[in-house]
Every structure is written in structure tokens, then in C-alpha cells.
């Protein structure tokens, strides 16, 4: 019995020894730590931001004359062609002014002008008669046929006839076609017809009615905006981009745009304008993009997400961003690379920075294994557990 107990104690001691030895061996190998094996792969550097859809040409259409809205023909969201009627104002007063101006022109042509011509002819006859009578009396004054007073009266009558003739000529010239009176009346008619035309508000181009502020019965004043119209076919994407990305941006860069309302329908665009200044309130730079082809579903002021491709490498040694240890100003970034079973701190020179992957230009080579935890204690034994590079990250960054 004692002998059996001895054997049992020996087995227990042996097992404990094995366990202790295994624990010591495991501790010398170090803990398991997630890691990545570096490979050469394509990499795209992108800038991502949210923006909205805007029209390159947008007209604020209002009334040019005072009046009362009689009829509104369009509503928000309606599409219109150039020249389509948007609204009509009460045109009664304008119609009356047009009729008055036309009547004045008719009176000039059919009444005043013929009367002036008739008065001119009569004045010419009277002036000629007075001229002949004055000469006749002067010629007979020496024979005593007319007294001095009678001769003077004839001369005065002649001068008065001449004055009436000059006045008749002036009046006839003023009323002649194309002269002062007619020009004044034509200008008055043109103004009245222009005022009448302005009582009808029309679309200045084909587009979309973004907003309207006109209801029948509303009294409007000159300059009051009643419709906001966005022109068709000239849609842009307006994007406020963080100013820290300004150095990466350039004209003609390609982008992919996704409307929040249609996430399954991305469409391509290109950078067409980068604002020269920075919004000091928000710290952003205004970037405009033009779609290659404007989708039918795109609407004014839609919210969109945009990914601008700012650079590309067909072959790059890329590491996930979570492996990088933040560097102090003036110091290189570092990673923990596994060498001889230990975590070693390694400085690296970085290149393109993607959304989740960053290019390493110097400090590492393909096949190196870096730890996913940059804050892990360096110079300690580790057992790297290799994980694949994030598939989503590689896809978003051009892999």
C-alpha cells in the first residue's frame, strides 16, 4: 500500500514538472499578438468628404413691376422649358396704359398731323397774300393811292403772316413722322408694352423650379423674388474639404460620388475648381466637381459622399494605419517589427496615406511582420498571429 502511494506521488510530481516546464517554455516564447505580413500591392490615396448637389446656373426670378398675382402656373419640383410662363400678374392697368398710348399715336397720325399740315398750307397762302399786298401798297404809295399808315398796316399784316407761317412750319415739323412728338409717343407705347410683358413671369432657361413664393392674390413689389430656378444639365458637386488636405488636391482629379438617397448608384466625376481661399470659420476649402454624366435621379441640394483619388501606386509596400505609432514633431513614425521572435521598434519613412493603409518608403521590406499593436512593449518575445490585410480597406484604397 505504501509502495502504491509512492508511485502516485511520483506521477503527480512528474505531471507538475511538465506543466511548469511548459509554462516556462511558453513564457520564453512570449504572448500571441495579432500581426501582419507585408506585401507589395496597389495603393490609392484618397480624400473623402460629404457635400451637396448644386446647379452651376441658378436664377432668382422676381417681379419687375408692382402688381397682384393673378395666376401661378408652376410649383416646386416642376421642370420648365425656356420661355414657359411661371406666373401672371393682374395686367389690367398695364393694358389700359398700352391702349392709351396707342390711342395717342392714332390721334397724332389721324388728327393732329393732318390738321398741322392743313394749317401750314393755309399759313403759306396767307403769308403769300400779305406779301403781295404789302409790295403793292408800297409801289402805289408814291402816286398817293395809299397813305403812309395804310402801307404800314400792310407791312404789319405781312410780318404777322410770316410769324404764323413759321409757327405752322414748326408745328408741322414736330408732328411729322419720326419727329419729336411721335418719338415721345412711341417711347410711351414701348414702355407701356414692356410693363405689360413684365406682368407675365417666364423661365429664362430650361430647368427645375427649386422654390416658389407666389400665390394668387399676393401683392408683389419690383425686385421681390418669387421663383428660384436651377438650369438643367449644369449640375455640380459642392464639397467642403478639410484644409489639411489642400496640398493633395489638384484640378482634373478623378472621384466617385454616391448620393445618400441612392447608395447603390455611384457615378464618376472630376475636380473642376478649388477655391483660392479657406473658410476661416470651418477650416475648409470649397471644391467643385463636375459629373461625367449627370444621373437622372440627381436633385438640387442632395447630400452626397465623395471619394477623390489624389494619388496612386501600382506597387506599394502598405501597412495598416493602426500599426503606426504616432510620431512627435520632427521624428519619424515607428512600427513594431518581429525579428528573432522579439518586437523591435523600427523607424519608417511614409509615402501615400490612404484611408486605412499607408505606404512605407523606407524602413521595411516585403515579408516583414509588424505587430497590430504599436503600443506593445518593445524588445520582448512575442508570437505573431498573422492576420490578412483588411479586405475592405484594400478595396477602398485601390487594392
VMD Tcl script that draws the C-alpha trace (Angstrom):
set ca {
  {0.00 0.00 0.00}
  {2.77 2.44 0.89}
  {4.56 1.50 -2.25}
  {1.46 2.33 -4.33}
  {1.22 5.73 -2.68}
  {4.82 6.42 -3.51}
  {4.24 5.72 -7.16}
  {1.23 8.05 -7.17}
  {3.21 10.88 -5.65}
  {5.89 10.38 -8.25}
  {3.36 10.64 -11.09}
  {1.87 13.83 -9.66}
  {5.28 15.38 -9.25}
  {6.14 14.39 -12.82}
  {3.00 15.99 -14.24}
  {3.56 19.17 -12.26}
  {7.08 19.32 -13.56}
  {5.86 19.01 -17.13}
  {3.29 21.75 -16.58}
  {5.84 24.07 -15.03}
  {8.32 23.39 -17.80}
  {5.65 24.07 -20.43}
  {4.71 27.32 -18.70}
  {8.34 28.40 -18.60}
  {8.75 27.48 -22.25}
  {5.60 29.38 -23.22}
  {6.72 32.45 -21.24}
  {10.04 32.42 -23.03}
  {8.24 32.34 -26.40}
  {6.08 35.34 -25.40}
  {2.32 36.05 -25.81}
  {0.35 35.74 -29.02}
  {-0.06 39.13 -30.71}
  {-2.01 39.98 -33.91}
  {0.35 40.88 -36.74}
  {0.52 41.49 -40.50}
  {2.96 40.16 -43.09}
  {3.80 42.97 -45.51}
  {3.35 42.51 -49.27}
  {3.59 44.73 -52.35}
  {0.13 45.82 -53.51}
  {-1.59 48.66 -55.34}
  {-2.48 51.66 -53.16}
  {-4.69 54.68 -53.77}
  {-4.55 57.84 -51.71}
  {-7.99 59.38 -51.32}
  {-9.73 62.35 -49.77}
  {-13.24 61.64 -48.56}
  {-15.82 64.29 -47.72}
  {-19.56 64.96 -47.77}
  {-21.11 67.67 -49.92}
  {-24.25 68.58 -51.81}
  {-25.56 68.93 -55.34}
  {-25.74 72.46 -56.75}
  {-26.59 73.98 -60.13}
  {-23.88 75.95 -61.92}
  {-26.55 78.40 -63.14}
  {-29.33 79.37 -60.80}
  {-31.76 82.23 -61.42}
  {-33.83 84.06 -58.86}
  {-36.81 85.28 -60.85}
  {-38.92 88.10 -59.46}
  {-41.37 90.74 -60.47}
  {-40.09 93.87 -62.19}
  {-43.33 95.76 -61.64}
  {-45.71 96.22 -58.75}
  {-48.90 94.21 -59.01}
  {-51.13 91.43 -57.74}
  {-50.51 87.77 -58.58}
  {-53.42 86.58 -60.71}
  {-52.23 83.06 -61.56}
  {-49.32 80.74 -60.68}
  {-48.65 78.06 -63.28}
  {-45.79 76.03 -61.70}
  {-44.90 74.55 -58.34}
  {-41.71 73.42 -56.63}
  {-40.11 70.46 -58.39}
  {-41.68 71.22 -61.79}
  {-39.46 71.21 -64.85}
  {-39.86 74.08 -67.28}
  {-38.61 75.00 -70.74}
  {-37.14 78.35 -71.66}
  {-39.96 80.87 -72.02}
  {-42.54 78.87 -70.07}
  {-44.94 81.01 -68.02}
  {-44.30 80.79 -64.28}
  {-46.91 83.27 -63.06}
  {-49.14 86.08 -64.27}
  {-49.88 89.38 -62.55}
  {-53.07 91.40 -62.91}
  {-52.44 93.19 -66.22}
  {-55.50 95.49 -66.26}
  {-53.64 98.73 -65.50}
  {-50.85 97.84 -67.96}
  {-53.38 97.02 -70.68}
  {-55.03 100.43 -70.10}
  {-51.71 102.23 -70.47}
  {-50.98 100.38 -73.71}
  {-54.40 101.30 -75.09}
  {-53.91 104.93 -74.06}
  {-50.51 105.11 -75.74}
  {-51.85 103.55 -78.95}
  {-54.79 105.97 -78.97}
  {-52.41 108.90 -78.62}
  {-50.39 107.67 -81.61}
  {-53.57 107.22 -83.64}
  {-54.69 110.74 -82.72}
  {-51.33 112.08 -83.84}
  {-51.41 110.25 -87.17}
  {-55.08 110.77 -87.99}
  {-55.87 114.11 -86.34}
  {-53.04 116.34 -85.21}
  {-50.69 115.71 -88.12}
  {-53.30 116.34 -90.90}
  {-54.52 119.40 -89.04}
  {-50.99 120.75 -88.80}
  {-50.39 120.14 -92.49}
  {-53.66 121.93 -93.33}
  {-52.75 124.83 -91.04}
  {-49.34 125.03 -92.73}
  {-50.87 125.24 -96.19}
  {-53.28 127.95 -95.04}
  {-50.46 129.89 -93.41}
  {-48.42 129.68 -96.62}
  {-51.37 131.10 -98.64}
  {-51.99 133.89 -96.15}
  {-48.30 134.78 -95.98}
  {-48.08 134.96 -99.78}
  {-51.15 137.19 -99.97}
  {-49.85 139.50 -97.25}
  {-46.50 139.69 -99.01}
  {-48.14 140.69 -102.31}
  {-50.40 143.27 -100.64}
  {-47.51 144.91 -98.79}
  {-45.49 145.19 -102.02}
  {-48.50 146.57 -103.94}
  {-49.18 149.33 -101.40}
  {-45.53 150.27 -101.21}
  {-45.46 150.55 -105.06}
  {-48.54 152.81 -105.14}
  {-47.67 154.96 -102.13}
  {-45.77 157.49 -104.34}
  {-48.86 158.05 -106.53}
  {-50.91 158.85 -103.46}
  {-53.17 155.78 -103.79}
  {-52.28 154.66 -100.23}
  {-51.34 156.67 -97.23}
  {-48.32 156.03 -95.12}
  {-50.48 154.47 -92.41}
  {-52.09 152.05 -94.91}
  {-48.66 150.97 -96.12}
  {-47.51 150.36 -92.54}
  {-50.63 148.30 -91.80}
  {-49.90 146.12 -94.84}
  {-46.32 145.62 -93.65}
  {-47.53 144.66 -90.19}
  {-50.01 142.20 -91.68}
  {-47.21 140.70 -93.78}
  {-44.94 140.28 -90.68}
  {-47.80 138.66 -88.74}
  {-48.46 136.25 -91.60}
  {-44.78 135.37 -91.73}
  {-44.82 134.66 -87.95}
  {-47.88 132.43 -88.29}
  {-46.20 130.60 -91.18}
  {-43.06 129.97 -89.10}
  {-45.16 128.68 -86.23}
  {-47.17 126.41 -88.57}
  {-43.97 125.02 -90.07}
  {-42.58 124.31 -86.60}
  {-45.81 122.60 -85.55}
  {-45.96 120.51 -88.72}
  {-42.28 119.53 -88.37}
  {-42.80 118.48 -84.74}
  {-45.76 116.29 -85.70}
  {-44.10 114.80 -88.81}
  {-43.33 111.03 -88.87}
  {-40.18 110.20 -86.89}
  {-40.02 113.61 -85.24}
  {-40.19 114.67 -81.59}
  {-43.88 114.18 -80.79}
  {-44.07 110.79 -82.46}
  {-40.85 109.64 -80.77}
  {-42.25 110.59 -77.37}
  {-45.48 108.71 -78.02}
  {-43.64 105.66 -79.40}
  {-41.43 105.61 -76.30}
  {-44.52 105.83 -74.11}
  {-46.11 102.92 -76.00}
  {-42.91 100.84 -75.76}
  {-42.78 101.43 -72.01}
  {-46.43 100.50 -71.61}
  {-45.97 97.30 -73.67}
  {-42.83 96.46 -71.68}
  {-44.75 96.91 -68.42}
  {-47.49 94.69 -69.82}
  {-44.96 91.99 -70.78}
  {-43.48 92.15 -67.28}
  {-46.79 91.14 -65.77}
  {-46.03 87.67 -67.17}
  {-43.09 85.96 -65.43}
  {-41.29 83.47 -67.67}
  {-38.47 80.95 -67.25}
  {-35.21 82.36 -68.60}
  {-33.90 78.83 -69.36}
  {-34.87 75.18 -69.15}
  {-34.54 73.87 -65.65}
  {-36.07 72.88 -62.34}
  {-38.20 75.06 -60.11}
  {-36.33 74.77 -56.82}
  {-38.66 77.02 -54.83}
  {-41.58 79.41 -55.29}
  {-43.08 82.19 -53.22}
  {-46.10 83.35 -55.20}
  {-49.75 82.70 -54.50}
  {-52.80 84.17 -56.28}
  {-53.80 87.39 -54.56}
  {-50.31 88.22 -53.28}
  {-49.27 91.84 -53.79}
  {-45.70 91.96 -55.07}
  {-43.19 94.76 -55.46}
  {-40.42 95.30 -58.01}
  {-37.37 93.21 -57.15}
  {-39.29 90.74 -55.00}
  {-38.04 87.18 -55.71}
  {-40.87 84.76 -56.49}
  {-39.11 81.74 -58.07}
  {-35.73 80.01 -57.74}
  {-34.80 78.20 -60.95}
  {-31.86 75.82 -61.48}
  {-30.72 75.22 -65.06}
  {-30.78 71.66 -66.44}
  {-27.59 69.88 -67.43}
  {-25.13 72.00 -65.45}
  {-25.04 70.16 -62.13}
  {-22.01 70.38 -59.87}
  {-20.97 68.82 -56.59}
  {-20.02 71.36 -53.92}
  {-17.62 69.87 -51.40}
  {-16.13 71.50 -48.28}
  {-12.80 69.70 -47.73}
  {-10.69 69.97 -44.59}
  {-7.86 72.41 -45.29}
  {-5.26 69.86 -44.13}
  {-5.95 68.00 -47.41}
  {-5.37 71.07 -49.62}
  {-1.87 70.00 -50.69}
  {-3.25 66.70 -52.02}
  {-5.90 68.24 -54.23}
  {-5.49 69.19 -57.88}
  {-7.69 70.03 -60.84}
  {-8.92 67.14 -63.03}
  {-8.52 64.55 -60.25}
  {-11.00 61.70 -60.58}
  {-13.66 61.00 -57.97}
  {-16.54 58.68 -57.18}
  {-19.78 60.26 -55.94}
  {-22.52 58.46 -54.03}
  {-25.85 60.15 -53.33}
  {-27.10 59.30 -49.87}
  {-30.55 58.64 -51.34}
  {-29.15 56.23 -54.00}
  {-26.20 54.41 -52.37}
  {-26.26 51.63 -54.99}
  {-25.73 54.05 -57.88}
  {-22.25 55.65 -57.65}
  {-21.15 57.84 -60.55}
  {-17.80 59.31 -61.67}
  {-16.84 62.97 -61.52}
  {-13.76 65.18 -61.77}
  {-12.43 68.17 -59.83}
  {-13.10 71.37 -61.77}
  {-12.42 74.11 -59.21}
  {-10.53 74.56 -55.95}
  {-11.32 77.77 -54.10}
  {-8.31 80.09 -53.66}
  {-9.23 80.87 -50.06}
  {-10.02 78.98 -46.87}
  {-13.22 79.32 -44.85}
  {-11.80 80.61 -41.58}
  {-14.93 79.67 -39.63}
  {-14.91 75.99 -40.62}
  {-11.31 75.47 -41.70}
  {-12.40 74.08 -45.07}
  {-11.65 74.65 -48.75}
  {-14.51 74.71 -51.25}
  {-14.02 72.14 -54.02}
  {-16.34 71.78 -57.02}
  {-16.69 68.63 -59.12}
  {-18.48 68.04 -62.42}
  {-20.11 64.64 -63.05}
  {-19.04 62.88 -66.24}
  {-22.75 62.39 -66.92}
  {-25.44 63.73 -64.63}
  {-27.68 60.88 -63.38}
  {-31.42 61.36 -63.82}
  {-32.04 60.88 -60.11}
  {-29.77 63.74 -59.06}
  {-31.63 66.66 -57.45}
  {-30.65 70.11 -56.26}
  {-29.26 70.15 -52.67}
  {-28.98 66.34 -52.43}
  {-26.40 65.16 -49.90}
  {-23.55 63.14 -51.42}
  {-20.38 61.38 -50.28}
  {-17.32 61.88 -52.46}
  {-14.04 59.98 -52.67}
  {-11.39 61.92 -54.61}
  {-8.41 59.92 -55.85}
  {-5.41 62.15 -55.14}
  {-2.55 59.69 -55.89}
  {-1.93 56.07 -56.86}
  {0.85 53.49 -56.61}
  {0.62 50.33 -58.69}
  {3.09 48.61 -56.36}
  {3.45 49.85 -52.79}
  {4.54 48.32 -49.51}
  {1.49 49.19 -47.47}
  {0.77 48.72 -43.80}
  {-2.47 49.23 -41.90}
  {-2.66 52.61 -40.21}
  {-3.29 51.02 -36.81}
  {0.24 49.59 -36.81}
  {1.82 53.06 -36.80}
  {2.89 54.77 -33.64}
  {2.19 58.50 -33.66}
  {5.40 60.45 -34.10}
  {6.37 63.62 -32.32}
  {7.05 66.67 -34.50}
  {10.37 66.23 -36.29}
  {10.58 62.50 -35.51}
  {9.83 59.58 -37.87}
  {6.89 57.30 -37.36}
  {7.67 53.86 -35.93}
  {6.26 50.35 -36.01}
  {6.95 47.18 -34.06}
  {8.53 44.61 -36.36}
  {9.09 40.99 -35.29}
  {12.75 39.97 -35.55}
  {14.20 36.81 -33.97}
  {10.98 36.32 -32.07}
  {11.08 39.76 -30.44}
  {9.24 43.00 -31.01}
  {11.67 45.62 -32.24}
  {10.93 49.33 -32.69}
  {11.68 50.37 -36.31}
  {11.52 53.91 -37.73}
  {9.82 54.16 -41.13}
  {9.56 56.76 -43.89}
  {5.97 57.05 -45.10}
  {4.58 57.85 -48.52}
  {0.96 57.85 -49.64}
  {-1.58 57.86 -46.86}
  {-4.80 56.04 -47.62}
  {-7.94 55.72 -45.56}
  {-6.74 52.57 -43.77}
  {-3.39 51.77 -45.41}
  {-0.20 53.83 -45.61}
  {2.77 53.36 -47.91}
  {6.18 52.65 -46.35}
  {9.00 54.06 -48.48}
  {11.93 53.13 -46.20}
  {12.48 51.03 -43.07}
  {10.66 47.82 -44.01}
  {10.70 45.25 -46.80}
  {8.18 42.80 -48.19}
  {7.80 39.79 -45.89}
  {8.45 41.75 -42.69}
  {5.94 41.05 -39.92}
  {4.64 44.05 -37.97}
  {2.50 43.95 -34.86}
  {-1.02 45.34 -34.98}
  {-0.40 46.90 -31.54}
  {2.17 49.69 -31.82}
  {1.99 50.29 -28.07}
  {3.22 46.78 -27.21}
  {6.39 46.75 -25.09}
  {9.40 46.58 -27.43}
  {12.27 44.08 -27.11}
  {10.01 41.41 -25.63}
  {9.32 37.97 -27.00}
  {6.12 37.66 -28.98}
  {4.33 35.05 -31.04}
  {2.83 36.87 -34.05}
  {-0.57 35.62 -35.18}
  {-0.81 36.63 -38.83}
  {-4.00 38.28 -39.97}
  {-4.94 39.27 -43.53}
  {-4.79 42.89 -44.54}
  {-8.28 44.36 -44.17}
  {-10.15 43.48 -47.34}
  {-12.47 46.48 -47.12}
  {-9.55 48.79 -46.58}
  {-7.71 47.41 -49.58}
  {-10.79 47.79 -51.72}
  {-11.44 51.41 -50.68}
  {-7.83 52.29 -51.23}
  {-7.49 50.80 -54.67}
  {-6.22 47.31 -53.80}
}
mol new
graphics top color blue
foreach p $ca { graphics top sphere $p radius 0.5 }
foreach p [lrange $ca 0 end-1] q [lrange $ca 1 end] { graphics top cylinder $p $q radius 0.2 }
display resetview
